[in-house]
Amino acid sequence: MDTVSATRSADLPRQCTFDASDWNILAACWHPVALSRELTGSAPLGVTLLDAPLVLYRSAGSIVVADDLCPHRGVPLSMGKCKVDTLACAYHGFEFGSHGQCVHIPAHPDSAIPKKLNLRTYPAVERYGLIWTCLRPAGHEPAIADMPHWDDAAYQQITCPWIDIAGFAGRQVEGFIDVAHFAFVHTATFADPENAVVPSYVPKMRSYGFEAEYRSSVANYPHEIENTAPEGFEWLRHFRVHVPFTATLEIHFPNDERLVIMNAASPVSARMTRMFAPICRNFDTNGDVEAVYEFNRRVFEEDRALVEAQKPENLPLDPALEAHVMADRSSIAYRRALRNMGLSHFFTA
């Protein structure tokens, strides 16, 4: 192993579930790790991204994302408590402020503080009601997926509670963009079990991944709501997939109504995914968000059962490893886009 490879391997999280080369590629991407509303300022928040334990806290009007480990004696800082603009370790009370800098040692309040006590921090961006970070930032503008209409004043913005899925993020995203499973998986929520035909569609590769427009007669109304679409109405579902693990679905309803769903799959590990789902819509804009939360949860729970049961648990990027049909064009495009990132032909875990 050369010096660079040895250094990168040594820098991986403990008990890393990803292949080292895949981890380094994914660590250079931006991923959501929490809802903005979860970080109230009264307590730190512990999360995990790519097997790396992180702590989040607010200081001096900004969000700090750091390794969840006190550099003094190795206690998780998520066990600590927030004070005014600082996070205090639960073990010895060391306090950390903005940029992860150690600003107070209670046992030696007048002594100089060694730089070694400062936390290793990561960038933080708030977007779509989520907190995003990157473990290996390249120093340029963060490449976070665009969400159509989120900033449009005519749209209501809703950030649903996250859902944990005991499966790989790539499998979860592939399920979100799969148009052939509606009639078999989502029959309790919106789909028609008698309408399983997938009309032809063609994905278009983009620099960020790909997009696909899929037209069909499958309605998107919850079963408990009357389908008021005109007879013969053609539903347009516009998918935009931003590799590695974010996709948006813009659904065109009758009367120029739009619903946009972002599926942002955060890879906790190669075996666990925290799925975030910001939503915006230009209809029923004063509607009950709790009802939106519940319907969204039901839909993704239907998907979760399948994702958690899939074998292999990881996503085969070599097209020869699984069978494919014409309806799988989005899946094939997704796997191609992941391969183009340099990810291995078979994720290992």
Secondary structure, 3 states (H helix, E strand, C coil): CCHHHHHHHHCCCCCCCCCHHHHHHHHCCCEEEEEHHHCCCCCCEEEEECCEEEEEEEECCEEEEEECCCCCCCCCHHHCEECCCCEECCCCCCEECHHHCEEECCCCCCCCCCHHHCCCEECEEEECCEEEECCCCCCCCCCCCCCCCCCCCCCEEEEEEEEEECCCHHHHHHHHHCCCCHHHHCCCCCCCCCCCCCCCCCCEEECCEEEEEEEECCCCCCCCCCCCCCCCCCEEEEEEEECCCEEEEEEECHHHCEEEEEEEEEEEECCEEEEEEEEEECCCCCCCHHHHHHHHHHHHHHHHHHHHHCCCCCCECCHHHCCCCHHHHHHHHHHHHHHHCCCCCECCC
